[in-house]
Amino acid sequence: MLARRRREYFWLMGGCLVLFVSAWGFVRLWSVPAAVAMCVVAMVIPPVAAMVANRRGPDDRWWDDPSGDPKSDEWWDELDGKKKY
């Protein structure tokens, strides 16, 4: 799952770089509004890429899942206020 998310992130960020560099490298020579539009699209891609990269998959362990070490889980539960005294 992590490899798939990482690959998607790099594809999105690579597309962002291609859009930005091509917009001001040669598209602006023919159409400045098109170059600006390409940059606006490139501006939206990084937050989407971050959401894709940080999405939790069905098999991923999440931060509050038990680790399997009873002493560590007990200690974290006490810190989080989940432990009943």
N, C-alpha and C positions, 0 to 999 in steps of 0.2 A: 504494500500500500504506500509506504513512504517513497519508494522508487518511482511509482506512478505519479504521485503528487509532485515530486521533485522534477520529473520530466515535464509535466504540464506547466509548472512554474517557469522553467527555463524556456519552453516554447513561447509562452505568453510574453515573457520579458524580452526574448529575442525578437519577437514580432514588434514589440514596442520600440526597440532600438532601430529596427529596419524602417519602421514608419517615420520616426523622428529624423534619422539621418537622410533617408531618401527625400523627405519633405523639403528639407533645407539644402540638400545637396544638388538636386536637379529638378524636382517638381516645381519649386518656386520660380524657375526660369520660364515655365509655361503658364502657371496659374498660382498666384499668391493665395487667393481664397482656398484653393484645394490644399495647398501646403499647410495653411492654418487649420483647416478641417482635419487633416491627417495628424497634426500635433494635438488637437483636442481629443481625438480618438486615442492617441498614444498616451495622453494624460490620464485617461480613464483605466487603462490596462493595469498599471501597477497595483492599485487597491484590489482589483479583481484577482490578480495573480497572488496577492498575499492571502486573500480569502481561500483560494483554491489550495494553496500550500499548507494552510493551517486547518483545513477542514478535517474533522475527525472521521475516520473510517470505521466500519462496523467491527473490525478486528483490532483496532488500536486501543491501547491502554490509556485511560484518561487520568488526569492528575489526582482525582479522588478515589480511584479504584484501589482496592487492597493490594499491597505489594507481595504478600505471601509470607513476609516475616512478621510473626505475631507480635514480637516486642516493638518493632518499628511501627506497625499499624496501631498498636495500643498507644504509643507515644504521640503519633500524629492525631489520633482521635481525641486524646486529651487536649492537645493544643487547639484543635478545631472546635472544642466544646461539645463533641459528640459523645464523650464518655459520661456515663451516669455514675455519680459518686455514691 
